[in-house]
Structure formats: structure tokens, C-alpha cells
Amino acid sequence: MDDAKGPSAIVLDQNINPWSVTGEIAEDGTVKPIDYNKLVEQFGTKIIDDALLARFERVTGHQLHRFLRRGIVFSHRDLELILDKHEKKEPFFIYTGRGPSSDVMHIGHMVPFELTKWLSDVFEVPLIVMLTDDEKYLIGKLDRSVDEYEHFARENAKDIVAVGFDPDRTFIFSDYGFMGGDFYRNITRVAKRIHRGTADACFGFDASTNIGKIHFAAVQAASSFATSFPFLFGPDTAQAAKIPCLIPCAVDQDPYFRLTRDVASQLGYSKPSLIHARFLDALQGPGSKMSASIDASSILLRDTPKQISKKIKQYAFSGGQETLEEHRTKGGDPDVDISYQYLRFFLEDDQELEQISQDYKSGNMTTGEIKERCAKELAKFCTSFQERRAKVTDEMLDLFMTPRPLLWRGVKTDTVLPLMDDNSTSSRALGDSKTPGSKNQEKKQRKMQLAAEKKLQKSREKGIPTFSLSS
């Protein structure tokens, strides 16, 4: 930033919100790495410490994912409560999402989804994936159409399916395609309880912010509540209200769920628990995150090994020294070296990663060598992804996006919903006095679920594959 340079420059603090991520800008105009400890203090979250990691491993009986082992997933809200639920074999679900801003995703987008896939397999609970095509339209340029964002959502959904999620446990939906019924009822309940001043303070809204963007916090919140999905958790809202969710997400999404947790208390719903991941830095260096719209900043999932190698060699910020001689003497800094950081995210072998770190610090490994190792690992990841993505058919995607009962530890969360009497107390949500569902809506929902049952059966008979994510 030219404005940040010169003797009269003003130091700008890091700015992390759901729409942009920037590290602190120093007086000389350089961008510093994100200070995650500062974010924990600012957002009021908790560090995932060694004791909690040990309990996670003990309760689940699984070795920790490398994101947890390496502190890439570093912060949480009430993760202990989810472990309590798992230990007691009480129901909960997982919820995550994706804002489809283009028809292609980059490797940074895979971080929360790879973690979510692992959590889904470990806990064996229902997973809900929300595609916020409406949000991306609201914050996008005026010349972009709703149809474009709906297309982006469907293409992104295919990428998500290719991660390897189990269709028996996973429901994917786009806001434009799904909103209505119990889901929209919860949106209005949340919206009514978030005051403009609270939203302004949380997100930094001002007089120029469009009302759709302001309202979207209520939409994002609704998926946190089991009562939004009666086809999964049953028509008894008093019981469904007790079912919490775990939200794996990047830390910039936390402001949405701070508000959600406040509103949950007012409605008598279970507060969502969260675990937060660090950002995958852009190729240009620490203090930012990848953007699919800036090709030189990111490794796209569709990139070829040749393209990946070229981008890493040309753009990846180096922690090495100016000359080879100096590097051999002083060594490199893996903490700021982008190639090392990408290996930290994607290389499974802990011992190899530690050896690379030591060799780079000592000067035994050069910048060129670490870039080459990084390009090889990312090419392996993307090639494997592309092979799975090629197998994702429209029929398979339709299955994932059909409202239907899912499995919880091998048992269906609910079969076909019985028709509810309009005056039934169980059809009334907490926090309202009257919220009966219409009989037409319930009949439509029942029809959709019966169709989903048939689809599932046909898919199994046809041998439609489910994928497993390679390391």
C-alpha cells in the first residue's frame, strides 16, 4: 500500500472479518503475519490446549488430524460439550458452509472441508453443508446475476462431494434452493433478536451497507439449529432444540456465530460449538489468505502439476536468504516461508515435515529445494482431487442435495415425518407462541423424503461410488 509508506505512515492493525482478511500493516508498508493469539483475545474464544487434544483423542479413539496436531485448528467455543455428547452417545450434528464466489475452488477452501470430512467419519453424525449463494450475490458486484451464483453453488457442491463425504450422513443445500418452512421461521426468529447496533458493532456495518448483507447474519445462524431441519431431527421442536451442532470453520466466520450463540440463549436453543482454523496464506506471503479470483495468489484445485510448479517457483514467498552462500550460513525461516507453510497444511508425515524444518533452518535445504518438494505434494493432492471430481455426476449431487433422513452412528435420525396436527404443541418452536406448519408444506416434505429413499436405494443398486479422501 503506497499510502502506508513514508515517515508519516500510520500503522494499520490487522483486520479480520467474514469478507476480508489483512494482517497488520507496518510503517514501511509490509504486511505482518496474522496474530492468532490476538484474535483469540479479540473474539473471546479459547485456545485448544494439550489437555483438550488429549481428551479428544481419548474420547474418540482416533489419532488427531494433522490440523489438530499442528495447531492449524487452534481455537474453539465449547468443544468440551461436543466431546461430552459423544462420550454419552447423545445426538449432535456438524454444520459447515461455503460461499460460492466463483465456479472454482482453491486448496485453501479444502482446509475446513478436509477437517469436516475427518470429523464426520470420527463422530459418525449427520453433516449439513450450507452454500451461501444469496450472501455472495448480496456482497457481489451489481452486474452479477442470481443465476450466476446459483451456478457457482452447484459447481462448488460437486467439489465438496469430491472430498469424499458419505451420502448417508451428508445433506448439502443452497440458500436459494432450500430456504422456506422451518428454516425460514428460524431466520425470522433470529433476525428479530439482533438489533442494528449489535450488528454494526460486530461486523462494522455503516450507512452504505445494503440491508441484505445486514440481514444475512440471521440466515447464517439458522443452520446452527436442529429445529431448522425437521426431516432430520423430527417434528418435536422441544426435543430438537436440545440438539447442538459443531461448526468447523475459518476464524473469520466467528463473528456470525458469536451473535448466533447469544440469540440461541434467548430462543432456548442449544448454542453451537465451534472450532477455528488458521488461514492458508496467499502465495505472496503471510498476512493474507488465498483468493480464487486472483490467480497469482492461489493454487486452484483444477491446476495441473506444471501450473502448480510454475506458481510455486514464481510467486511463493521465500523465507530463505538473499544469496545461496548466505543461506547455507544463516539458514531459512520456515515460519514465513510459504512453501513450508503449505507443506505444514498438506504433508501428512510429521517426521518428514520436522526434518524439512530442521534442514531449512540449518541451510542444508535451499529455497529451490523446498519449493520443489511443496509443488510435488500439492500436485499429488490436486491430481487425486481431480480424479475424484471427474466421477461426481449430476445424479450423485442431486442425492446429496435432497432433504432426507441421515444416519447417526449407523441409525437413521428420523424416517418419514408423520403429518403434524396444526394445534399440536410439539409443532410449536421455543421462543414463539404460534408457529404451526402448513399441511401442504408437510405433505410436500413427506413426498420429498419418500423420493429420497427411492433415490438412495437406486443409487446403491447402480453402484454409485462414495469416495475416501487420500492423505
C-alpha positions in Angstrom: 0.0 0.0 0.0 1.6 3.3 -1.1 -0.4 5.3 1.4 1.2 3.3 4.3 4.8 4.3 3.3 6.9 7.3 4.3 7.8 9.0 7.6 4.3 10.0 8.3 2.9 6.5 7.8 0.2 5.1 10.1 0.4 1.6 11.3 -2.8 -0.2 10.5 -4.0 -3.0 12.8 -4.9 -6.4 11.4 -8.5 -6.6 10.1 -10.3 -10.0 10.2 -13.9 -10.2 9.2 -16.1 -12.6 7.1 -15.4 -10.7 3.9 -11.7 -9.7 4.1 -8.5 -10.7 5.9 -5.5 -8.5 6.2 -2.6 -8.7 8.6 -1.2 -5.6 10.4 0.4 -3.2 8.0 3.7 -1.8 9.3 5.1 1.7 8.8 7.2 0.5 5.8 4.1 -0.9 4.1 4.8 -4.5 4.7 2.1 -6.8 5.9 2.8 -8.8 9.0 1.6 -12.4 9.6 -1.9 -12.8 11.3 -1.5 -12.7 15.1 -3.8 -15.5 16.1 -3.3 -15.1 19.8 -4.6 -11.5 19.4 -7.6 -12.9 17.6 -8.4 -15.2 20.5 -8.4 -12.3 22.9 -10.4 -10.1 20.5 -13.1 -12.6 19.7 -13.2 -14.1 23.2 -12.5 -17.7 22.1 -10.3 -20.3 23.8 -7.1 -21.9 22.7 -7.3 -25.7 22.0 -4.7 -26.8 24.6 -2.8 -30.0 25.0 -5.3 -31.3 27.7 -8.3 -30.8 25.3 -6.4 -32.5 22.5 -5.6 -35.5 24.7 -9.2 -35.7 25.7 -10.3 -35.5 22.1 -8.0 -38.4 21.2 -9.1 -40.5 24.2 -12.9 -39.9 23.8 -12.9 -40.7 20.0 -10.2 -43.4 19.9 -8.7 -41.8 16.8 -5.3 -40.2 16.2 -5.7 -36.5 15.9 -5.9 -35.0 12.4 -2.7 -33.2 11.4 -4.6 -29.9 11.6 -5.2 -30.5 15.3 -1.7 -32.0 15.9 0.0 -28.9 14.3 -2.2 -26.2 15.8 -3.7 -25.3 12.4 -7.0 -25.7 14.2 -6.2 -23.6 17.2 -9.3 -22.1 18.8 -12.7 -23.2 20.0 -16.0 -22.4 21.6 -17.4 -25.2 23.8 -15.7 -28.1 22.1 -15.8 -29.9 25.5 -19.6 -30.0 25.3 -19.4 -31.9 22.0 -17.0 -34.4 23.4 -19.4 -34.8 26.4 -22.2 -35.6 23.9 -20.1 -38.1 22.0 -19.0 -39.8 25.2 -22.6 -40.1 26.4 -23.8 -41.2 22.9 -26.2 -38.2 22.8 -27.1 -36.7 19.4 -25.4 -33.7 17.8 -24.6 -32.7 14.2 -21.9 -31.0 12.2 -22.5 -27.8 10.2 -20.2 -26.0 7.9 -20.5 -24.0 4.7 -19.1 -22.4 1.6 -19.7 -19.0 0.0 -19.6 -19.8 -3.8 -18.0 -16.7 -5.2 -16.8 -18.4 -8.4 -17.1 -21.8 -10.1 -13.6 -22.9 -9.0 -12.2 -23.5 -5.5 -8.6 -23.4 -4.3 -6.6 -25.5 -1.9 -7.3 -23.1 1.0 -11.0 -23.9 0.6 -10.2 -27.6 1.2 -8.9 -27.0 4.7 -12.3 -26.8 6.5 -13.8 -29.4 4.3 -11.0 -31.9 4.8 -11.3 -31.3 8.6 -15.1 -31.7 8.4 -14.8 -35.0 6.4 -12.5 -36.3 9.2 -14.9 -35.2 11.9 -17.8 -36.7 10.1 -16.1 -40.1 9.9 -14.8 -39.9 13.5 -18.1 -38.9 15.1 -20.5 -40.7 12.6 -23.1 -37.9 12.9 -25.2 -36.0 10.4 -23.4 -33.3 8.4 -25.1 -30.2 7.0 -23.3 -28.1 4.4 -24.7 -24.7 3.6 -24.0 -23.0 0.3 -24.5 -19.2 0.7 -25.2 -18.3 -2.9 -27.5 -15.5 -1.6 -24.8 -13.9 0.5 -22.3 -13.9 -2.4 -24.9 -12.2 -4.6 -25.6 -9.6 -1.9 -22.0 -8.6 -1.5 -21.0 -9.1 -5.2 -20.9 -6.5 -8.0 -24.2 -5.2 -9.3 -23.6 -6.6 -12.8 -23.6 -10.2 -11.5 -26.8 -12.2 -11.6 -28.5 -14.5 -9.1 -28.3 -17.3 -11.8 -24.5 -17.0 -11.8 -24.3 -17.6 -8.1 -26.7 -20.5 -8.2 -24.4 -22.0 -10.9 -21.3 -21.4 -8.8 -23.1 -23.1 -5.8 -23.7 -26.2 -7.8 -20.2 -26.4 -9.2 -18.8 -25.8 -5.7 -21.1 -28.5 -4.4 -19.5 -31.0 -6.8 -16.1 -30.1 -5.5 -17.3 -30.6 -1.9 -18.8 -34.1 -2.8 -15.4 -35.0 -4.3 -13.8 -34.5 -0.9 -15.3 -37.9 0.0 -18.3 -37.3 2.2 -20.7 -40.2 2.9 -24.1 -39.5 1.3 -25.9 -41.4 4.1 -24.7 -38.8 6.5 -24.5 -35.6 4.4 -27.0 -33.0 3.3 -25.8 -30.2 1.1 -28.1 -27.3 0.3 -28.0 -23.8 -1.3 -29.9 -21.0 0.3 -31.7 -20.1 -2.8 -32.9 -23.6 -3.3 -33.8 -24.6 0.2 -35.0 -21.5 2.1 -38.5 -21.7 3.5 -40.6 -23.6 6.0 -38.9 -24.3 9.4 -35.6 -22.9 8.2 -37.0 -19.6 7.3 -39.0 -19.5 10.6 -35.7 -19.7 12.4 -34.2 -17.0 10.2 -37.0 -14.6 11.3 -36.7 -15.6 14.9 -33.0 -14.8 14.8 -33.4 -11.6 12.8 -36.0 -10.2 15.3 -33.5 -10.5 18.1 -30.4 -8.9 16.5 -30.5 -5.1 16.8 -28.9 -2.9 14.2 -26.5 -1.5 16.8 -25.3 -5.0 17.7 -24.8 -6.0 14.1 -22.9 -2.7 13.4 -20.6 -3.3 16.3 -19.9 -6.9 15.4 -19.4 -6.5 11.7 -18.5 -2.8 11.2 -21.6 -2.1 9.1 -22.3 1.6 8.2 -24.9 3.6 6.3 -23.5 2.3 3.0 -24.1 -1.4 3.8 -27.1 -2.9 2.0 -29.8 -4.3 4.1 -29.4 -7.8 2.6 -25.9 -8.0 4.0 -27.1 -6.8 7.4 -29.9 -9.4 7.4 -27.6 -12.3 6.3 -26.4 -12.9 9.8 -29.8 -14.4 10.6 -29.6 -16.7 7.5 -26.1 -18.0 8.5 -27.4 -18.6 12.1 -30.4 -20.7 11.1 -28.4 -23.8 10.1 -27.0 -23.9 13.7 -30.3 -25.1 15.0 -31.7 -28.7 14.7 -35.2 -27.2 14.6 -34.5 -25.9 11.1 -34.3 -29.5 9.8 -37.4 -31.5 10.9 -36.8 -34.1 8.2 -33.5 -34.9 10.1 -34.4 -34.4 13.8 -38.1 -34.9 13.9 -41.1 -32.6 14.4 -40.8 -32.3 18.2 -39.2 -28.9 18.4 -38.8 -29.1 22.2 -36.5 -32.1 21.8 -34.8 -30.9 18.6 -33.9 -27.6 20.4 -31.7 -29.6 22.7 -29.5 -31.0 19.9 -26.3 -28.9 19.4 -24.0 -28.7 16.5 -20.3 -28.4 15.9 -19.1 -25.9 13.4 -15.7 -26.3 11.8 -14.7 -23.0 10.1 -12.0 -20.5 9.4 -11.7 -18.0 12.2 -13.0 -15.1 10.1 -16.5 -16.6 10.3 -16.7 -16.5 14.1 -18.5 -13.1 14.3 -21.6 -14.7 12.8 -21.7 -17.3 15.5 -21.0 -15.0 18.4 -24.3 -13.4 17.5 -25.9 -16.9 16.9 -24.9 -18.1 20.4 -26.4 -15.0 22.0 -29.7 -15.5 20.2 -29.7 -19.2 20.9 -29.9 -18.5 24.6 -32.9 -16.2 24.0 -34.7 -18.8 22.0 -33.9 -21.7 24.3 -31.9 -23.5 21.6 -28.6 -25.2 22.2 -25.6 -23.0 21.4 -23.4 -24.1 18.5 -19.9 -25.2 19.4 -17.0 -24.1 17.1 -13.5 -25.0 16.1 -11.5 -22.4 14.2 -8.8 -23.0 11.6 -6.0 -20.7 10.6 -5.9 -19.2 7.1 -3.8 -20.7 4.3 -1.7 -17.7 3.3 -1.7 -16.4 -0.3 1.4 -17.2 -2.3 2.7 -13.7 -1.9 3.3 -14.2 1.9 1.8 -14.1 5.4 -0.9 -11.7 6.4 -3.5 -12.6 3.8 -5.4 -15.5 2.5 -5.8 -17.2 -0.9 -8.3 -15.8 -3.3 -9.6 -17.8 -6.3 -10.3 -14.6 -8.2 -6.5 -13.7 -8.1 -4.8 -16.5 -9.9 -1.3 -15.5 -8.8 -2.3 -15.7 -5.2 -3.6 -19.2 -5.1 -3.3 -22.9 -6.1 -6.6 -23.8 -7.8 -7.9 -27.3 -7.4 -8.0 -27.7 -11.2 -4.4 -26.6 -11.7 -2.1 -29.1 -13.4 1.2 -30.2 -11.8 3.0 -28.0 -14.4 0.9 -24.9 -13.4 1.4 -25.6 -9.7 5.2 -25.9 -10.1 5.3 -22.6 -12.1 3.2 -20.7 -9.5 5.3 -22.0 -6.6 8.6 -21.2 -8.3 7.4 -17.8 -9.5 5.2 -16.4 -6.7 5.7 -18.4 -3.4 7.2 -16.1 -0.8 10.5 -17.4 0.5 12.0 -17.4 4.0 15.4 -18.0 2.6 18.4 -15.6 2.4 19.4 -13.3 -0.5 22.3 -15.5 -1.7 23.0 -19.2 -1.6 26.1 -18.6 0.3 24.3 -16.6 2.9 21.5 -19.2 3.1 24.0 -22.0 3.7 25.4 -20.0 6.6 22.3 -18.5 8.2 19.6 -20.9 7.1 15.9 -20.1 6.2 12.9 -19.1 8.3 10.1 -21.8 7.9 7.6 -19.6 9.8 7.3 -17.1 7.0 8.2 -19.4 4.0 5.1 -20.1 2.1 6.3 -23.5 0.6 6.9 -24.8 4.1 3.6 -23.5 5.4 1.8 -25.3 2.6 3.6 -28.5 3.5 2.5 -27.9 7.1 -1.1 -28.0 5.9 -0.9 -30.8 3.4 2.0 -33.1 4.1 0.8 -36.0 6.4 4.1 -37.3 7.6 5.1 -35.5 10.8 8.7 -36.8 10.8 9.3 -35.6 7.3 7.9 -32.2 8.0 10.1 -31.8 11.1 13.1 -32.9 9.0 12.3 -30.3 6.3 12.0 -27.6 9.0 15.4 -28.5 10.5 17.1 -28.8 7.2 15.8 -25.4 6.0 16.7 -23.7 9.3 20.3 -25.1 9.0 20.7 -24.1 5.4 21.0 -27.7 4.3 17.8 -27.3 2.2 17.6 -24.4 -0.2 14.7 -22.3 -1.2 14.6 -24.1 -4.6 14.5 -27.5 -3.0 11.7 -26.7 -0.5 9.7 -25.2 -3.4 10.2 -28.3 -5.4 9.0 -30.5 -2.5 6.0 -28.3 -2.0 5.0 -28.3 -5.6 5.3 -32.1 -5.7 3.0 -32.5 -2.6 0.4 -30.1 -3.9 0.4 -31.7 -7.4 -0.3 -35.0 -5.7 -3.2 -33.5 -3.7 -4.8 -31.8 -6.7 -4.4 -34.7 -9.1 -6.1 -37.0 -6.6 -8.9 -34.5 -6.1 -9.4 -34.1 -9.9 -9.7 -37.8 -10.3 -12.5 -37.9 -7.7 -14.2 -34.8 -9.1 -14.4 -36.4 -12.5 -16.6 -39.1 -11.0 -19.2 -36.7 -9.5 -22.3 -36.9 -11.6 -25.4 -34.6 -11.5 -27.4 -37.6 -10.2 -24.9 -38.0 -7.3 -25.1 -34.3 -6.5 -28.9 -34.4 -6.6 -28.8 -37.2 -4.0 -26.7 -35.1 -1.6 -28.9 -32.1 -2.1 -32.2 -33.9 -1.4 -33.7 -33.3 2.1 -33.9 -36.8 3.6 -33.2 -38.7 6.8 -29.4 -39.2 7.5 -27.5 -41.7 9.7 -26.3 -41.1 13.2 -23.9 -43.8 14.3 -25.5 -46.1 11.8 -29.1 -45.4 12.7 -31.5 -43.1 10.8 -32.1 -39.8 12.6 -35.8 -40.0 11.5 -37.8 -41.9 9.0 -40.7 -40.3 7.2 -42.1 -37.4 9.2 -45.7 -38.0 10.3 -48.2 -35.3 9.5 -48.4 -32.9 12.4 -51.7 -31.6 13.7 -51.8 -27.8 13.4 -52.6 -27.4 17.0 -50.0 -29.9 18.3 -47.8 -28.4 21.0 -44.8 -30.3 19.5 -45.1 -28.2 16.3 -44.5 -25.0 18.2 -40.9 -23.8 18.3 -39.5 -22.4 21.5 -39.4 -18.6 21.6 -42.7 -18.2 19.8 -46.3 -18.6 20.8 -47.7 -19.8 17.4 -45.7 -21.5 14.6 -47.8 -24.2 13.1 -46.6 -25.7 9.8 -49.0 -25.8 6.9 -50.4 -29.2 5.9 -49.4 -28.6 2.2 -45.8 -28.0 3.2 -45.7 -31.1 5.4 -47.2 -33.2 2.5 -44.6 -31.8 0.2 -41.8 -32.6 2.7 -43.1 -36.1 3.1 -43.1 -36.6 -0.7 -39.5 -35.4 -0.9 -38.4 -37.8 1.7 -40.1 -40.8 0.1 -38.4 -39.8 -3.2 -35.1 -39.5 -1.4 -35.5 -43.0 0.0 -36.1 -44.4 -3.5 -33.1 -42.4 -4.9 -30.8 -43.8 -2.2 -31.9 -47.3 -3.0 -31.5 -46.9 -6.7 -28.0 -45.3 -6.3 -26.9 -48.3 -4.2 -28.2 -50.7 -6.8 -26.4 -48.8 -9.5 -23.2 -48.9 -7.5 -22.7 -45.1 -7.3 -19.4 -44.8 -5.6 -18.6 -42.9 -2.4 -15.0 -41.7 -2.1 -12.4 -41.8 0.6 -10.0 -38.8 0.9 -6.4 -39.7 0.3 -3.8 -38.3 2.7 
